Amino acid sequence: MSMVTATRQEMMYCPGCSHAAVLEQLGAGLDRLGLPPEQVCLVSDIGCIGTADRYFACHTFHGLHGRSVTYAEAIKRCRPDLLVLVLIGDGGCGIGTAHLVHTARRGVGVKVFVCNNFNFGMTGGQHSPTTPAGGVTATTPTGAGDRPLDVCQLVIASGGAFVARCSAFDRNLPEMIDATLRAPGFALLDIWELCTAYYMPTNKLNPPKLVEMSRELGMPFGILKNEPARTDGRTAAALDADTGPAVARPGSPPTPLSTDRPRFDVRSGLRWPQRVEIALAGSAGERIRSAAGVIGEILVAAGLQVAQLDDYPITVRKGFSLSNLIVARQPIRYTGLRTPELVIIQSEDGLRRFGSLAELPPQTLVIVNDELTWESTPARVQPVTLAPLIRQVERANVALALLAHGLIQCGWITAEALRNLADATLKGRFREANLRAIEAGVTLESSPAARS
């Protein structure tokens, strides 16, 4: 499976934007490394390139403008076993200059890819720290008056071990990406790009002129520094060792829950496999994410490890709502869904967003609203009539009832254990409604699994 999950055409960038080509090449470089997705963490920034995290099948972290390098350093310190890379724009490099300098100075082994198109493209084409003198932008209509920031020389002066520059159109871009990914210590690749919406039209810029601009500015392309990682001072691994026992190490037991939370013997009515993946899909307002959160809280109280990842549009009470739960006995090192064992689809919005059921394996149980039309699938499909549930618990609590029902149908927990855990764990103003929904799911009669 490729580390990149979308084609250039499927990515949300403007026509001709070179971000898509860079991401495609970066994904190919990661594929050549052969690392499993749980061994890679991509940290993104604000700006057009900051949307790239959605296209990678690995750990991702989306942060504030200019702070991505700092987030990446923290992740690398806590998990030195990971390959940690940063996607940042020229605007983020300017806003986060201090973070860039000090992470390079400390020699922390993150790999920074600067997608440098000389302007703030997402917010209307304003000038950035790397806009060349004379560059016409929305905020410099008569031409920028300052010499641009040389990101590479800044990092070289700060002590970065590997520093290189190229354009998104260079034939050797794949080799430059590979060298950056494999370099020891702090590494940075400054990739010059074309913003087809703003900077390129107003400055008549094209790929050959990027090379010409490089010569004029005295900012050459190629590998500018390639040295072994420093062994003097404190390395990322040493810093990791200094963080103390509060930092979880790979393979370490889970941190105990605080003593004021109920704890349960996981053997009492709980027959949980090593790792379980659950997908819930519905519409805004159906409390899809809340249902996953309630069950997640209950299972954490039972001593299990739980991760929840949600997906929804920016619209309010409109569109799809998805929530993925990963539940395991051991610490969860990768939060992406591979193949869910339980899928709950409540609405047409959810079905469209979840995507194809055809590739689900026979062992997956799909609980689906019987009013929907779904494609043929090898998975076990259990249609459910929602009207009786809606009368019993109201529409907003149907997702929780279906999820409770699915846990029991999969044989991961007994009805009695789920009732007891819910009663001891749930608090707050939604407690009674949540308990009623779980009870409705426990007592829901199972329809014969159908293949359709």
VMD Tcl script that draws the C-alpha trace (Angstrom):
set ca {
  {0.00 0.00 0.00}
  {1.33 3.43 -0.96}
  {1.91 5.98 1.76}
  {0.00 8.55 -0.33}
  {-3.72 7.87 -0.53}
  {-4.76 10.26 -3.33}
  {-3.75 11.01 -6.90}
  {-2.69 14.48 -8.05}
  {-6.13 14.99 -9.56}
  {-7.86 14.07 -6.30}
  {-5.85 16.55 -4.22}
  {-7.50 19.88 -3.47}
  {-4.85 22.16 -4.97}
  {-5.32 24.71 -7.75}
  {-4.75 23.51 -11.33}
  {-1.01 23.47 -12.01}
  {0.01 23.88 -8.37}
  {3.22 21.95 -7.80}
  {2.26 20.91 -4.25}
  {0.51 17.80 -5.62}
  {3.60 16.72 -7.58}
  {5.82 17.21 -4.51}
  {3.48 15.15 -2.33}
  {3.40 12.40 -4.93}
  {7.20 12.29 -4.99}
  {7.42 12.43 -1.20}
  {5.02 9.50 -0.95}
  {7.12 7.55 -3.45}
  {10.21 8.30 -1.38}
  {8.53 7.00 1.76}
  {7.46 3.89 -0.14}
  {11.08 3.29 -1.16}
  {12.11 3.34 2.50}
  {9.72 0.46 3.10}
  {8.70 1.59 6.57}
  {5.28 0.55 7.93}
  {2.90 3.51 8.39}
  {3.10 3.29 12.17}
  {6.82 4.11 11.96}
  {6.27 7.42 10.14}
  {4.85 10.68 11.52}
  {4.09 13.63 9.25}
  {3.66 17.04 10.90}
  {1.93 19.75 8.87}
  {1.58 23.50 9.20}
  {-1.05 26.06 8.23}
  {-1.30 27.13 4.59}
  {-1.98 25.26 1.37}
  {0.66 22.63 2.10}
  {-0.84 22.22 5.56}
  {-3.77 20.36 4.03}
  {-1.45 17.56 2.90}
  {-1.74 15.46 6.06}
  {-5.09 14.07 4.90}
  {-3.36 12.37 1.95}
  {-0.89 10.24 3.92}
  {-1.49 6.82 5.49}
  {0.73 7.28 8.54}
  {0.70 9.17 11.84}
  {-0.16 12.83 11.15}
  {-0.17 15.94 13.34}
  {-1.66 19.23 12.16}
  {-0.51 22.25 14.14}
  {-0.46 26.04 14.33}
  {1.21 28.34 11.82}
  {4.99 28.18 12.12}
  {4.99 25.70 15.00}
  {5.21 22.45 13.05}
  {8.97 22.09 13.58}
  {8.54 22.36 17.34}
  {5.74 19.78 17.38}
  {7.94 17.49 15.30}
  {10.86 17.92 17.70}
  {8.66 16.99 20.65}
  {7.38 13.89 18.85}
  {10.92 12.83 17.90}
  {12.13 13.25 21.46}
  {9.32 11.13 22.85}
  {9.46 8.57 20.04}
  {13.03 8.51 18.64}
  {12.16 5.29 16.80}
  {9.85 7.18 14.42}
  {10.73 8.84 11.13}
  {9.38 12.35 11.77}
  {9.00 14.73 8.84}
  {7.62 18.24 8.51}
  {5.72 19.84 5.63}
  {5.90 23.61 5.97}
  {5.53 26.58 3.61}
  {7.68 29.64 3.26}
  {5.16 31.57 5.37}
  {5.45 29.03 8.17}
  {9.25 29.25 8.01}
  {9.01 33.00 8.52}
  {6.49 32.86 11.35}
  {8.36 29.95 12.97}
  {11.94 31.09 12.28}
  {13.00 30.69 15.91}
  {11.66 27.14 16.02}
  {13.51 26.25 12.83}
  {16.77 27.72 14.11}
  {16.74 26.03 17.48}
  {15.63 22.59 16.31}
  {18.49 22.67 13.77}
  {20.85 23.94 16.47}
  {19.93 21.07 18.79}
  {20.43 18.55 16.00}
  {17.11 16.81 16.53}
  {16.63 14.29 13.72}
  {13.51 15.61 12.01}
  {13.29 16.00 8.23}
  {11.87 19.35 7.07}
  {10.44 19.85 3.58}
  {9.87 23.54 2.79}
  {7.29 23.96 0.01}
  {8.45 27.42 -0.99}
  {6.28 29.33 -3.48}
  {7.31 32.87 -2.37}
  {3.93 34.03 -1.09}
  {1.06 33.30 1.29}
  {-1.06 31.47 -1.28}
  {-3.95 30.37 0.93}
  {-4.83 33.86 2.16}
  {-4.64 35.80 -1.09}
  {-1.05 35.99 -2.29}
  {0.58 38.32 0.24}
  {4.38 38.60 0.27}
  {6.30 36.18 2.49}
  {9.85 36.18 3.95}
  {11.12 34.39 0.82}
  {9.52 36.75 -1.74}
  {12.43 37.95 -3.95}
  {13.17 41.66 -4.16}
  {10.89 43.10 -6.80}
  {8.35 40.31 -6.41}
  {4.80 41.55 -7.06}
  {2.26 40.32 -4.53}
  {-1.06 41.44 -3.06}
  {0.81 43.43 -0.40}
  {3.76 44.54 -2.57}
  {2.02 45.69 -5.78}
  {5.07 47.72 -6.87}
  {7.52 44.97 -5.92}
  {8.98 43.70 -2.67}
  {11.82 45.85 -1.34}
  {13.63 43.39 0.91}
  {16.18 40.69 0.18}
  {14.50 37.30 0.66}
  {15.26 34.98 3.54}
  {17.71 32.23 2.54}
  {16.21 29.31 4.45}
  {19.12 27.01 3.60}
  {21.88 29.35 4.78}
  {19.92 30.01 7.96}
  {19.77 26.29 8.75}
  {23.41 25.75 7.77}
  {24.46 28.52 10.16}
  {22.28 26.96 12.85}
  {24.01 23.58 12.58}
  {21.69 21.49 10.41}
  {23.46 18.30 9.28}
  {21.87 18.03 5.82}
  {20.67 21.01 3.78}
  {19.65 21.05 0.11}
  {17.64 23.08 -2.38}
  {15.92 22.19 -5.64}
  {12.78 23.00 -7.57}
  {9.64 20.91 -7.83}
  {10.48 20.45 -11.52}
  {14.01 19.08 -11.15}
  {14.57 15.61 -12.56}
  {16.58 14.77 -9.46}
  {13.77 15.69 -7.02}
  {13.25 12.00 -6.08}
  {16.97 11.63 -5.27}
  {16.91 14.82 -3.19}
  {13.87 13.59 -1.26}
  {15.55 10.22 -0.64}
  {18.73 11.91 0.60}
  {16.72 14.12 2.98}
  {14.72 11.22 4.38}
  {17.85 9.10 4.93}
  {20.10 11.84 6.29}
  {21.12 11.49 9.95}
  {20.32 14.34 12.28}
  {18.39 17.46 11.29}
  {17.74 17.67 7.54}
  {16.03 20.29 5.37}
  {15.09 20.39 1.69}
  {14.00 23.78 0.33}
  {11.74 23.02 -2.66}
  {10.99 26.00 -4.91}
  {7.51 25.82 -6.36}
  {5.00 27.71 -8.50}
  {1.85 29.24 -7.03}
  {-0.34 29.26 -10.14}
  {-3.12 31.26 -8.45}
  {-1.10 34.28 -7.32}
  {2.68 34.51 -7.58}
  {3.23 32.88 -10.95}
  {0.80 35.08 -12.95}
  {1.91 38.42 -11.49}
  {5.61 37.64 -11.86}
  {5.58 35.63 -15.10}
  {7.41 32.84 -13.33}
  {7.92 29.39 -14.85}
  {10.21 26.38 -14.18}
  {13.22 27.65 -16.19}
  {12.97 31.04 -14.49}
  {13.21 29.33 -11.09}
  {16.71 28.19 -12.09}
  {17.55 31.68 -13.35}
  {16.23 33.25 -10.12}
  {18.38 30.83 -8.12}
  {21.52 32.12 -9.87}
  {20.52 35.78 -9.59}
  {19.88 35.52 -5.85}
  {23.02 33.49 -5.17}
  {20.88 30.66 -3.78}
  {22.17 27.62 -5.69}
  {20.33 24.35 -6.19}
  {21.87 21.10 -4.99}
  {23.12 19.59 -1.75}
  {24.62 22.49 0.20}
  {25.68 20.63 3.33}
  {25.91 16.93 4.11}
  {27.69 16.05 7.33}
  {27.34 13.23 9.84}
  {24.94 13.94 12.67}
  {26.68 15.56 15.62}
  {27.61 13.22 18.42}
  {28.71 15.93 20.83}
  {26.05 17.49 23.03}
  {22.63 16.02 23.65}
  {21.09 14.02 20.82}
  {17.39 13.38 20.38}
  {17.79 9.97 22.01}
  {19.59 11.52 24.98}
  {16.90 14.14 25.31}
  {14.35 11.35 25.21}
  {16.13 9.61 28.06}
  {16.03 12.83 30.09}
  {12.28 13.24 29.86}
  {11.73 10.96 32.80}
  {9.37 8.09 33.50}
  {6.24 10.00 32.50}
  {7.04 9.45 28.79}
  {5.72 6.15 27.43}
  {8.37 4.08 25.64}
  {7.60 1.62 22.86}
  {6.53 -1.64 24.45}
  {6.05 -0.11 27.89}
  {2.89 -0.93 29.83}
  {0.05 1.59 29.70}
  {0.07 4.34 32.28}
  {-2.34 3.40 35.07}
  {-5.56 5.34 35.30}
  {-5.96 7.68 38.24}
  {-7.35 6.03 41.34}
  {-10.52 8.12 41.31}
  {-11.72 6.34 38.15}
  {-13.43 2.94 38.30}
  {-11.21 0.04 37.22}
  {-12.46 -3.35 36.11}
  {-10.88 -6.70 35.56}
  {-10.72 -7.01 31.76}
  {-11.38 -10.74 32.08}
  {-14.84 -10.20 33.58}
  {-17.15 -10.43 30.59}
  {-14.57 -8.88 28.29}
  {-13.14 -11.06 25.53}
  {-11.19 -8.40 23.69}
  {-8.74 -9.31 20.89}
  {-5.34 -7.64 20.69}
  {-6.58 -4.82 18.42}
  {-10.06 -3.96 17.16}
  {-11.00 -1.31 14.60}
  {-14.53 0.14 14.52}
  {-16.01 2.62 12.05}
  {-19.23 4.61 12.62}
  {-20.71 6.61 9.75}
  {-23.75 8.86 9.80}
  {-24.91 12.45 9.47}
  {-24.35 15.61 11.46}
  {-26.67 15.76 14.45}
  {-26.81 11.98 14.92}
  {-24.18 12.08 17.69}
  {-21.88 9.70 15.83}
  {-18.74 11.07 17.49}
  {-20.44 11.25 20.88}
  {-21.40 7.58 20.64}
  {-17.80 6.61 19.94}
  {-16.64 8.78 22.84}
  {-19.07 7.19 25.30}
  {-18.04 3.65 24.39}
  {-14.40 4.70 24.38}
  {-14.70 6.06 27.91}
  {-16.31 2.83 29.08}
  {-13.59 0.67 27.53}
  {-10.81 2.82 28.98}
  {-12.36 2.27 32.42}
  {-12.19 -1.46 31.68}
  {-8.42 -1.17 31.30}
  {-8.19 -1.13 27.52}
  {-6.30 1.31 25.30}
  {-8.56 3.46 23.08}
  {-7.94 5.95 20.25}
  {-10.70 7.95 18.53}
  {-10.34 9.73 15.18}
  {-13.23 11.83 13.79}
  {-13.98 13.21 10.35}
  {-16.63 15.80 9.51}
  {-17.02 18.88 7.27}
  {-16.96 22.46 8.50}
  {-20.72 22.82 8.00}
  {-22.96 22.97 11.07}
  {-25.62 20.23 11.41}
  {-25.20 19.34 7.76}
  {-23.22 16.66 5.95}
  {-21.46 13.51 7.08}
  {-20.06 12.55 10.46}
  {-17.56 9.73 10.87}
  {-15.80 8.35 13.91}
  {-13.20 5.60 14.06}
  {-12.37 3.74 17.25}
  {-9.28 1.63 17.78}
  {-9.35 -0.48 20.93}
  {-6.45 -2.66 22.02}
  {-4.90 -4.35 25.02}
  {-1.48 -2.84 24.32}
  {-0.50 0.81 23.68}
  {-1.73 1.99 20.28}
  {1.22 3.05 18.11}
  {-0.75 3.73 14.92}
  {-4.19 5.33 14.78}
  {-5.06 4.77 11.13}
  {-7.77 2.27 10.20}
  {-6.55 -0.72 8.22}
  {-9.57 -3.06 8.05}
  {-12.42 -2.44 10.50}
  {-13.95 -5.47 12.19}
  {-17.18 -3.57 12.91}
  {-18.83 -0.97 10.66}
  {-22.01 0.92 11.55}
  {-23.69 2.94 8.81}
  {-26.67 4.99 9.87}
  {-27.38 7.37 6.97}
  {-26.83 8.03 3.27}
  {-24.28 10.75 4.17}
  {-22.32 8.21 6.18}
  {-22.49 5.54 3.49}
  {-21.16 7.92 0.83}
  {-18.35 9.14 3.04}
  {-17.31 5.70 4.27}
  {-16.93 4.55 0.69}
  {-16.95 1.11 -0.81}
  {-18.10 -1.92 1.18}
  {-16.96 -4.27 -1.57}
  {-13.41 -4.63 -0.21}
  {-14.41 -5.49 3.36}
  {-13.45 -9.04 4.34}
  {-15.97 -11.74 5.36}
  {-15.11 -11.38 9.06}
  {-16.26 -7.73 9.17}
  {-19.75 -7.14 10.59}
  {-21.64 -4.27 8.94}
  {-24.71 -2.97 10.81}
  {-26.64 -0.77 8.41}
  {-29.88 1.19 8.27}
  {-32.21 -1.05 6.24}
  {-33.57 1.97 4.35}
  {-30.24 2.39 2.56}
  {-29.06 0.72 -0.62}
  {-25.57 -0.74 -0.49}
  {-23.36 -2.59 -2.90}
  {-22.52 -6.27 -2.78}
  {-19.86 -7.10 -0.21}
  {-18.19 -10.22 1.23}
  {-18.75 -8.78 4.74}
  {-21.55 -9.94 7.01}
  {-24.33 -7.36 6.65}
  {-26.95 -6.97 9.35}
  {-29.77 -4.59 8.32}
  {-31.55 -2.82 11.18}
  {-34.89 -1.00 11.14}
  {-34.25 2.27 12.96}
  {-37.84 3.42 13.57}
  {-38.39 1.31 16.75}
  {-35.03 2.48 18.13}
  {-35.87 6.12 17.42}
  {-39.15 5.76 19.33}
  {-37.30 4.13 22.20}
  {-34.25 6.38 22.62}
  {-34.72 9.33 20.17}
  {-32.75 9.73 16.97}
  {-29.76 11.40 18.64}
  {-29.03 8.24 20.64}
  {-29.48 5.61 17.93}
  {-25.75 5.50 17.08}
  {-24.85 4.60 20.67}
  {-27.48 1.85 20.71}
  {-26.19 0.38 17.45}
  {-22.60 0.52 18.67}
  {-23.48 -1.25 21.91}
  {-25.35 -3.86 19.89}
  {-22.37 -4.34 17.59}
  {-19.90 -4.90 20.43}
  {-22.07 -7.69 21.79}
  {-22.72 -9.22 18.34}
  {-18.98 -9.38 17.71}
  {-18.53 -11.26 20.98}
  {-16.09 -8.78 22.50}
  {-18.13 -8.08 25.64}
  {-21.14 -9.60 27.37}
  {-24.38 -7.68 27.85}
  {-24.00 -7.84 31.63}
  {-20.43 -6.53 31.54}
  {-21.40 -3.64 29.26}
  {-24.32 -2.69 31.52}
  {-22.13 -2.78 34.63}
  {-19.30 -0.81 33.04}
  {-21.69 1.83 31.73}
  {-23.45 2.22 35.04}
  {-20.18 2.63 36.95}
  {-18.46 4.88 34.40}
  {-20.94 7.31 32.86}
  {-21.49 10.68 34.53}
  {-22.94 14.06 33.66}
  {-26.23 15.31 32.29}
  {-26.37 12.75 29.46}
  {-25.89 9.78 31.78}
  {-29.50 8.57 31.79}
  {-29.98 9.03 28.04}
  {-26.72 7.16 27.36}
  {-27.69 4.33 29.69}
  {-31.07 3.98 27.95}
  {-29.37 3.88 24.57}
  {-26.93 1.20 25.69}
  {-29.79 -0.85 27.14}
  {-31.69 -0.53 23.87}
  {-28.64 -1.83 22.02}
  {-28.19 -4.69 24.46}
  {-31.80 -5.82 24.02}
  {-31.98 -5.18 20.25}
  {-32.92 -8.37 18.49}
  {-30.31 -9.45 16.01}
  {-31.41 -9.78 12.38}
  {-29.95 -12.66 10.43}
  {-26.73 -11.53 8.76}
  {-27.29 -11.10 5.05}
  {-24.98 -10.90 2.04}
  {-26.10 -8.32 -0.48}
}
mol new
graphics top color blue
foreach p $ca { graphics top sphere $p radius 0.5 }
foreach p [lrange $ca 0 end-1] q [lrange $ca 1 end] { graphics top cylinder $p $q radius 0.2 }
display resetview
